[in-house]
Amino acid sequence: MSATRSTAAGKVLLVLSAFDREHPSQTLSEVAQRTGLALSTTHRVVAELAAWGALERAEDGSWHVGLRLWEIASGCPRTQILRDVALPFMQDLYEVTHENVQLAVREGTELVFVERIAGHRSVQLLTMVGTRFPIGSTGMGRVLLAHAPRDIQEEVLDAPQRAWTPHTVTDPKALRTELDRIRREQVFVSDRQLSESTMAVAAPVRIGRAGPVSAALGIVFTAQGASRVRGLREPLLRAAYGISDELARRTRTTG
């Protein structure tokens, strides 16, 4: 952290990283406190970021992330093509199920939600686009973990797992068995692992039917709808296969 504070770029990154889902809007003093920077330094960095458009000031004097950062982030090559390809299939999946449909990718030992369609009558979600979660915490995360490199799997399995609910599987041996089953069966059912009020079914998205796993597609629904799992499996797989096929086609076209 001290090395980060010693460079101009490091100070900028520290200030930007102070803003997250739990702290979307902050005063100058709050930013200084969260970053550990001097108030005068924070004032200078925030002013520079605001002049460029990375931060914006609200009427009450607090600061929040600016539109310029969203414009840059939306061009991320890793997710732009994936989201463009996946969204029509996700829309079709929503029309069939009328449940929350989510798309996530792995980054290290975390998953990041990159797209979501939420119905107004669907169960309320804990996640949003851009939200990060430990990869072992969600159904989609378990799918991504099952297909992650071995060193990533071992790093996650060697670390203590958070028990989000009484139903969360945290035992490393049980998790290994679960990951093996995911690789065999493709579709994973997450039963109240993250929230006692929700269940999820998730499947891998590949580049082609047999290519590497690039994302996970999932449906989140109320735990009271457990009887719907079998009926959700086929449309979920159909959408995942469709995205995978189109990703392979795009790769061949641009490659």
C-alpha positions, -999 to +999 in steps of 0.1 A: +000+000+000+028+024+008+044+018-026+011+025-042+008+059-024+044+069-035+035+073-072+011+096-090-006+067-108-008+048-075-026+077-058-051+079-087-058+041-084-062+044-047-088+071-050-108+053-077-107+020-057-123+038-028-156+038-047-175+005-048-210-009-044-209-003-006-194+032-010-208+046-043-209+082-030-184+098-006-172+132+007-136+143+002-129+135+038-143+100+034-122+093+004-091+105+023-100+082+052-106+052+030-074+057+010-051+068+038-040+098+017-036+133+031-066+155+026-047+179+005-034+151-017-069+136-020-083+170-030-057+174-058-063+139-071-101+141-070-099+175-088-078+160-116-101+130-119-131+153-120-116+175-147-111+144-168-146+130-162-137+100-140-154+115-110-185+137-107-197+159-079-233+157-066-254+187-055-247+178-018-209+180-024-202+143-024-183+125-052-192+095-073-178+077-103-182+096-136-196+087-170-162+087-186-151+056-167-183+037-178-175+047-214-140+032-211-151+001-192-178-007-217-151-012-244-134-040-224-126-066-252-129-095-228-166-088-221-178-067-250-180-095-275-193-119-249-221-096-239-230-087-274-232-124-283-250-135-251-277-109-247-301-121-274-299-156-260-304-143-225-334-124-236-349-155-252-341-174-220-359-148-199-389-149-222-391-187-216-386-187-179-395-152-167-367-155-141-335-136-134-308-145-160-272-137-153-238-140-171-205-140-152-168-145-159-139-155-137-111-132-126-086-149-104-105-165-075-135-142-080-164-140-104-177-108-119-212-104-132-211-088-166-248-089-177-281-095-161-318-095-170-341-092-140-378-095-142-400-073-120-418-103-107-386-124-102-370-130-068-348-101-056-310-106-062-280-098-041-259-093-073-257-066-099-236-061-130-201-053-120-205-071-086-177-094-075-181-125-054-157-152-041-159-179-069-170-206-045-200-187-032-225-189-061-238-215-085-223-197-114-190-194-095-190-231-088-193-238-125-164-215-133-143-230-105-150-265-118-134-255-151-107-232-137-070-241-139-059-265-112-039-239-093-069-217-090-090-246-077-064-255-051-061-219-040-098-217-034-102-251-018-073-245+005-088-213+019-117-211+044-151-209+027-177-184+039-210-200+050-235-176+036-264-198+048-268-230+068-270-248+034-236-235+020-212-263+012-178-253+028-161-287+034-132-290+009-138-327+003-175-321-004-166-292-027-141-314-047-169-340-052-192-313-063-168-299-088-163-333-103-200-337-107-203-303-124-177-313-150-197-345-157-232-331-157-227-296-171-257-281-153-253-273-116-281-267-092-273-243-063-298-248-035-299-219-011-261-216-011-259-178-012-294-169+001-320-189+019-347-175-004-331-184-038-319-212-059-300-212-091-291-234-121-259-227-140-241-240-170-207-233-186-204-211-217-176-222-240-160-211-272-176-238-293-192-270-278-158-284-267-137-253-263-125-236-232-150-223-207-152-185-210-182-177-188-211-191-168-248-186-176-273-189-147-310-186-138-318-175-103-353-181-089-372-184-056-363-214-034-400-222-033-398-231-070-375-261-065-399-282-086-390-260-116-354-272-117-360-299-143-380-276-166-352-249-164-324-272-174-332-276-211-337-239-219-306-230-199-285-255-218-300-244-251-290-208-244-255-218-232-249-239-264-262-211-285-238-186-270-209-211-272-216-217-309-218-180-317-186-173-298-169-199-319-182-184-351-171-149-341-137-163-332-133-179-366-145-148-383-121-124-365-092-149-360 
